[in-house]
Amino acid sequence: MIETIIWDTSDIIQHQAEYLREENHHDLLSFEWEYVCDSLTEWLEEISKGNGFHVEGRKLGWMNRDGYLELGDCDGREFLAKVLPNTECTFKIEKHADRLEIKNSHHDSPTGEFYTITAK
């Protein structure tokens, strides 16, 4: 069974704007961001089992380079900060039995870059 996490700012804004206006909430994205980071933390713990991660990246950035990164255990927020570029991103994370897969799009990679995350 494949589970999915999607971060799409425009979709979140569209679905949350009416609710937030009705409830007089002033923070449009932080609730969703916390949920995404908490969910990702749980998935990372299931994949790593305390050993950290091996991240393979393909078609990264405007030069479409490949690369890898070794990480120790971290939570979802730290993981995204270390793996994804520091820019406005739209990403989809899929959880498979033995790995996570991320498709991330941003201004230097509008058609997407791809990450596979496995335990070290």
N, CA, C and O of each residue as an XYZ file, in Angstrom:
480
protein
N       0.841     -1.181      0.000
C       0.000      0.000      0.000
C       0.886      1.245      0.000
O       1.823      1.335      0.793
N       0.606      2.176     -0.857
C       1.348      3.434     -0.957
C       0.531      4.521     -0.274
O      -0.648      4.704     -0.575
N       1.175      5.253      0.663
C       0.569      6.409      1.285
C       1.255      7.648      0.728
O       2.380      7.563      0.236
N       0.597      8.790      0.799
C       1.112      9.995      0.159
C       0.974     11.205      1.075
O      -0.029     11.360      1.772
N       1.991     12.058      1.066
C       1.914     13.402      1.655
C       2.159     14.373      0.502
O       3.101     14.196     -0.270
N       1.327     15.383      0.386
C       1.499     16.384     -0.667
C       1.568     17.761     -0.015
O       0.735     18.099      0.825
N       2.565     18.554     -0.407
C       2.650     19.960     -0.005
C       2.514     20.783     -1.266
O       3.425     20.816     -2.093
N       1.379     21.450     -1.418
C       1.109     22.295     -2.568
C       0.480     23.568     -2.016
O      -0.700     23.587     -1.667
N       1.264     24.614     -1.941
C       0.842     25.853     -1.294
C      -0.476     26.376     -1.857
O      -1.366     26.744     -1.089
N      -0.618     26.416     -3.160
C      -1.848     26.968     -3.745
C      -3.061     26.125     -3.398
O      -4.134     26.673     -3.145
N      -2.919     24.804     -3.380
C      -4.026     23.925     -3.023
C      -4.408     24.110     -1.560
O      -5.592     24.158     -1.227
N      -3.423     24.214     -0.695
C      -3.693     24.415      0.729
C      -4.410     25.744      0.947
O      -5.389     25.815      1.690
N      -3.923     26.782      0.303
C      -4.548     28.097      0.454
C      -6.001     28.055     -0.004
O      -6.889     28.571      0.675
N      -6.235     27.448     -1.141
C      -7.591     27.367     -1.683
C      -8.533     26.645     -0.726
O      -9.648     27.114     -0.501
N      -8.114     25.519     -0.159
C      -8.982     24.730      0.708
C      -9.100     25.299      2.121
O     -10.115     25.093      2.786
N      -8.081     26.007      2.580
C      -8.089     26.522      3.939
C      -8.614     27.953      4.059
O      -9.046     28.354      5.139
N      -8.585     28.717      2.992
C      -8.929     30.147      3.073
C     -10.337     30.377      3.614
O     -10.527     31.203      4.507
N     -11.305     29.671      3.097
C     -12.679     29.876      3.552
C     -12.817     29.526      5.027
O     -13.412     30.292      5.785
N     -12.286     28.396      5.447
C     -12.341     27.999      6.857
C     -11.666     29.040      7.751
O     -12.223     29.444      8.772
N     -10.491     29.461      7.372
C      -9.760     30.414      8.200
C     -10.457     31.760      8.278
O     -10.437     32.406      9.326
N     -11.074     32.193      7.187
C     -11.840     33.448      7.218
C     -13.016     33.321      8.184
O     -13.276     34.228      8.976
N     -13.720     32.204      8.116
C     -14.872     32.005      9.000
C     -14.476     31.947     10.469
O     -15.219     32.414     11.332
N     -13.321     31.382     10.754
C     -12.869     31.207     12.129
C     -11.971     32.341     12.622
O     -11.516     32.312     13.766
N     -11.713     33.339     11.774
C     -10.839     34.459     12.104
C      -9.425     34.024     12.468
O      -8.789     34.641     13.323
N      -8.931     32.970     11.829
C      -7.533     32.558     12.019
C      -6.654     33.424     11.135
O      -7.030     33.765     10.013
N      -5.479     33.779     11.646
C      -4.573     34.649     10.901
C      -3.392     33.906     10.306
O      -2.638     34.466      9.511
N      -3.228     32.653     10.685
C      -2.073     31.901     10.218
C      -2.516     30.855      9.207
O      -3.003     29.788      9.581
N      -2.351     31.159      7.937
C      -2.913     30.342      6.871
C      -2.195     29.021      6.664
O      -2.856     28.005      6.452
N      -0.869     28.990      6.715
C      -0.131     27.786      6.346
C       0.476     27.015      7.515
O       0.801     25.838      7.357
N       0.638     27.632      8.667
C       1.381     26.962      9.734
C       0.703     25.696     10.229
O       1.399     24.749     10.596
N      -0.622     25.634     10.255
C      -1.304     24.416     10.694
C      -0.998     23.255      9.750
O      -0.694     22.149     10.197
N      -1.077     23.505      8.473
C      -0.777     22.457      7.485
C       0.689     22.060      7.538
O       1.017     20.876      7.460
N       1.573     23.044      7.671
C       3.006     22.748      7.718
C       3.332     21.860      8.919
O       4.110     20.915      8.792
N       2.753     22.150     10.068
C       2.975     21.320     11.265
C       2.495     19.895     11.021
O       3.172     18.939     11.400
N       1.340     19.746     10.396
C       0.816     18.414     10.100
C       1.762     17.659      9.159
O       2.068     16.490      9.398
N       2.223     18.315      8.100
C       3.141     17.681      7.140
C       4.427     17.253      7.857
O       4.885     16.123      7.682
N       5.005     18.140      8.653
C       6.261     17.821      9.343
C       6.078     16.694     10.355
O       6.934     15.816     10.457
N       4.984     16.705     11.100
C       4.720     15.640     12.073
C       4.501     14.301     11.382
O       5.017     13.280     11.834
N       3.743     14.295     10.294
C       3.507     13.056      9.550
C       4.807     12.519      8.962
O       5.073     11.319      9.018
N       5.609     13.410      8.399
C       6.882     12.990      7.836
C       7.804     12.443      8.922
O       8.512     11.464      8.685
N       7.810     13.050     10.100
C       8.615     12.536     11.208
C       8.256     11.084     11.508
O       9.142     10.248     11.688
N       6.973     10.786     11.561
C       6.534      9.406     11.810
C       7.026      8.470     10.714
O       7.512      7.377     11.005
N       6.908      8.881      9.474
C       7.343      8.042      8.361
C       8.859      7.831      8.404
O       9.339      6.723      8.164
N       9.605      8.882      8.708
C      11.062      8.765      8.787
C      11.475      7.787      9.879
O      12.405      7.004      9.689
N      10.796      7.824     11.015
C      11.100      6.897     12.104
C      10.849      5.455     11.679
O      11.609      4.557     12.042
N       9.787      5.231     10.914
C       9.491      3.883     10.429
C      10.567      3.385      9.457
O      10.935      2.211      9.489
N      11.061      4.261      8.609
C      12.072      3.882      7.613
C      13.434      3.674      8.276
O      14.093      2.668      8.013
N      13.859      4.591      9.117
C      15.220      4.596      9.658
C      15.468      3.541     10.718
O      16.490      2.855     10.690
N      14.550      3.409     11.641
C      14.714      2.532     12.799
C      15.989      2.880     13.587
O      16.658      1.997     14.123
N      16.311      4.178     13.649
C      17.438      4.654     14.449
C      18.786      4.643     13.764
O      19.802      4.880     14.416
N      18.829      4.375     12.464
C      20.114      4.264     11.766
C      20.411      5.423     10.825
O      21.496      5.462     10.245
N      19.503      6.354     10.653
C      19.717      7.453      9.716
C      19.273      7.085      8.314
O      18.622      6.063      8.097
N      19.640      7.942      7.359
C      19.089      7.837      6.010
C      20.148      7.965      4.933
O      21.169      8.629      5.110
N      19.882      7.321      3.826
C      20.622      7.505      2.578
C      19.628      8.137      1.609
O      18.568      7.569      1.348
N      19.966      9.307      1.076
C      19.078     10.035      0.165
C      19.740     10.085     -1.208
O      20.836     10.624     -1.355
N      19.073      9.523     -2.207
C      19.519      9.590     -3.605
C      18.684     10.655     -4.305
O      17.455     10.626     -4.236
N      19.342     11.591     -4.978
C      18.641     12.634     -5.720
C      18.913     12.527     -7.206
O      20.043     12.265     -7.618
N      17.870     12.730     -8.023
C      17.997     12.678     -9.477
C      17.362     13.927    -10.092
O      16.340     14.421     -9.618
N      17.986     14.419    -11.148
C      17.492     15.588    -11.890
C      17.380     16.820    -10.987
O      16.378     17.535    -11.018
N      18.421     17.057    -10.184
C      18.390     18.129     -9.199
C      18.751     19.476     -9.810
O      19.747     19.607    -10.521
N      17.921     20.473     -9.521
C      18.208     21.846     -9.926
C      18.174     22.067    -11.429
O      17.765     21.198    -12.200
N      18.617     23.258    -11.821
C      18.542     23.637    -13.232
C      19.535     22.857    -14.094
O      19.386     22.807    -15.315
N      20.548     22.248    -13.470
C      21.521     21.466    -14.242
C      21.167     19.977    -14.283
O      21.892     19.185    -14.885
N      20.063     19.598    -13.649
C      19.589     18.206    -13.640
C      20.664     17.225    -13.184
O      20.864     16.187    -13.815
N      21.344     17.540    -12.112
C      22.407     16.677    -11.589
C      21.837     15.591    -10.688
O      20.716     15.694    -10.191
N      22.639     14.546    -10.491
C      22.322     13.480     -9.551
C      23.267     13.597     -8.370
O      24.357     14.155     -8.496
N      22.858     13.076     -7.225
C      23.722     13.103     -6.063
C      23.122     12.296     -4.930
O      22.033     11.734     -5.047
N      23.862     12.251     -3.826
C      23.355     11.543     -2.653
C      23.779     12.280     -1.391
O      24.667     13.131     -1.411
N      23.124     11.932     -0.302
C      23.370     12.554      0.989
C      23.154     11.506      2.060
O      22.176     10.760      2.008
N      24.044     11.439      3.024
C      23.884     10.571      4.191
C      23.463     11.453      5.358
O      24.111     12.461      5.642
N      22.388     11.082      6.031
C      21.879     11.861      7.161
C      21.705     10.973      8.382
O      21.391      9.789      8.263
N      21.913     11.552      9.551
C      21.543     10.886     10.790
C      20.048     11.033     10.995
O      19.361     11.660     10.188
N      19.553     10.463     12.062
C      18.133     10.606     12.357
C      17.788     12.067     12.595
O      18.563     12.805     13.203
N      16.633     12.476     12.118
C      16.153     13.841     12.309
C      14.646     13.841     12.164
O      14.062     12.875     11.673
N      14.017     14.919     12.588
C      12.569     15.004     12.426
C      12.228     15.515     11.029
O      13.116     15.866     10.252
N      10.940     15.553     10.719
C      10.498     15.936      9.385
C      10.924     17.328      8.972
O      11.319     17.543      7.826
N      10.847     18.276      9.890
C      11.222     19.663      9.588
C      12.713     19.753      9.266
O      13.100     20.386      8.283
N      13.549     19.123     10.091
C      14.998     19.125      9.847
C      15.331     18.418      8.534
O      16.180     18.874      7.769
N      14.655     17.308      8.287
C      14.908     16.535      7.078
C      14.644     17.385      5.831
O      15.486     17.456      4.935
N      13.487     18.021      5.776
C      13.151     18.839      4.606
C      14.133     19.993      4.437
O      14.504     20.324      3.311
N      14.557     20.606      5.531
C      15.517     21.717      5.459
C      16.870     21.251      4.918
O      17.548     22.009      4.224
N      17.268     20.021      5.223
C      18.561     19.504      4.780
C      18.523     18.948      3.361
O      19.538     18.966      2.665
N      17.369     18.456      2.925
C      17.287     17.760      1.637
C      16.801     18.670      0.512
O      17.403     18.697     -0.562
N      15.737     19.405      0.739
C      15.159     20.222     -0.334
C      15.866     21.569     -0.426
O      16.413     22.051      0.566
N      15.859     22.184     -1.614
C      16.482     23.502     -1.764
C      15.734     24.561     -0.946
O      14.536     24.436     -0.692
N      16.454     25.585     -0.547
C      15.891     26.664      0.258
C      15.186     27.664     -0.655
O      15.681     28.762     -0.911
N      14.021     27.252     -1.133
C      13.208     28.092     -2.011
C      11.768     27.615     -1.910
O      11.499     26.606     -1.257
N      10.848     28.312     -2.535
C       9.443     27.905     -2.550
C       9.320     26.594     -3.318
O       9.639     26.530     -4.505
N       8.858     25.557     -2.640
C       8.771     24.225     -3.243
C       7.342     23.699     -3.194
O       6.559     24.062     -2.316
N       7.023     22.852     -4.140
C       5.809     22.058     -4.139
C       6.260     20.612     -4.228
O       6.932     20.226     -5.185
N       5.891     19.803     -3.227
C       6.393     18.433     -3.224
C       5.316     17.429     -2.864
O       4.299     17.750     -2.250
N       5.585     16.203     -3.272
C       4.731     15.058     -2.972
C       5.647     13.975     -2.409
O       6.671     13.647     -3.009
N       5.275     13.420     -1.254
C       6.063     12.365     -0.616
C       5.218     11.102     -0.572
O       4.081     11.120     -0.101
N       5.780     10.011     -1.065
C       5.100      8.721     -1.007
C       5.855      7.791     -0.070
O       7.083      7.713     -0.114
N       5.112      7.086      0.778
C       5.713      6.105      1.677
C       5.467      4.713      1.117
O       4.323      4.289      0.951
N       6.551      4.013      0.830
C       6.507      2.614      0.418
C       6.963      1.775      1.613
O       7.342      2.329      2.645
N       6.931      0.477      1.489
C       7.284     -0.396      2.611
C       8.707     -0.155      3.109
O       8.945     -0.208      4.316
N       9.652      0.108      2.219
C      11.064      0.197      2.597
C      11.717      1.524      2.259
O      12.932      1.663      2.402
N      10.939      2.507      1.814
C      11.544      3.763      1.366
C      10.489      4.868      1.289
O       9.286      4.611      1.303
N      10.979      6.100      1.208
C      10.151      7.253      0.870
C      10.604      7.755     -0.484
O      11.786      7.665     -0.815
N       9.687      8.280     -1.267
C      10.021      8.906     -2.548
C       9.412     10.289     -2.576
O       8.247     10.479     -2.224
N      10.219     11.265     -3.003
C       9.760     12.656     -3.070
C       9.894     13.145     -4.499
O      10.927     12.949     -5.140
N       8.843     13.783     -4.992
C       8.929     14.562     -6.227
C       8.777     16.016     -5.793
O       7.770     16.390     -5.192
N       9.778     16.826     -6.098
C       9.803     18.221     -5.684
C       9.951     19.120     -6.902
O      10.792     18.867     -7.764
N       9.141     20.163     -6.974
C       9.235     21.142     -8.059
C       9.483     22.527     -7.470
O       8.987     22.856     -6.393
N      10.259     23.332     -8.194
C      10.527     24.715     -7.797
C      10.987     25.471     -9.037
O      11.017     24.902    -10.128
N      11.342     26.736     -8.889
C      11.632     27.585    -10.041
C      12.788     27.074    -10.898
O      12.784     27.301    -12.108
N      13.777     26.393    -10.318
C      14.895     25.847    -11.094
C      14.619     24.439    -11.623
O      15.389     23.915    -12.429
N      13.549     23.841    -11.181
C      13.198     22.488    -11.607
C      11.676     22.362    -11.692
O      11.072     21.617    -10.921
N      11.055     23.085    -12.625
C       9.597     23.096    -12.682
C       8.971     21.747    -13.049
O       7.816     21.493    -12.706
N       9.713     20.886    -13.738
C       9.163     19.569    -14.085
C       9.469     18.529    -13.019
O       8.996     17.396    -13.111
N      10.241     18.887    -12.023
C      10.461     18.019    -10.876
C      11.855     17.457    -10.759
O      12.538     17.184    -11.747
N      12.249     17.294     -9.515
C      13.446     16.551     -9.163
C      12.979     15.435     -8.236
O      11.912     15.531     -7.629
N      13.782     14.371     -8.127
C      13.295     13.156     -7.481
C      14.280     12.673     -6.417
O      15.493     12.689     -6.626
N      13.745     12.249     -5.285
C      14.545     11.772     -4.166
C      14.020     10.415     -3.720
O      12.810     10.203     -3.646
N      14.933      9.501     -3.425
C      14.588      8.214     -2.820
C      15.315      8.142     -1.484
O      16.531      8.321     -1.417
N      14.558      7.877     -0.417
C      15.097      7.858      0.925
C      14.986      6.454      1.479
O      13.893      5.892      1.549
N      16.123      5.882      1.876
C      16.162      4.556      2.482
C      16.959      4.623      3.771
O      17.638      5.616      4.031
N      16.882      3.575      4.580
C      17.686      3.508      5.790
C      19.133      3.314      5.419
O      19.438      2.713      4.389
N      20.045      3.824      6.257
C      21.488      3.612      6.030
C      21.797      2.150      6.222
O      22.949      1.739      6.082
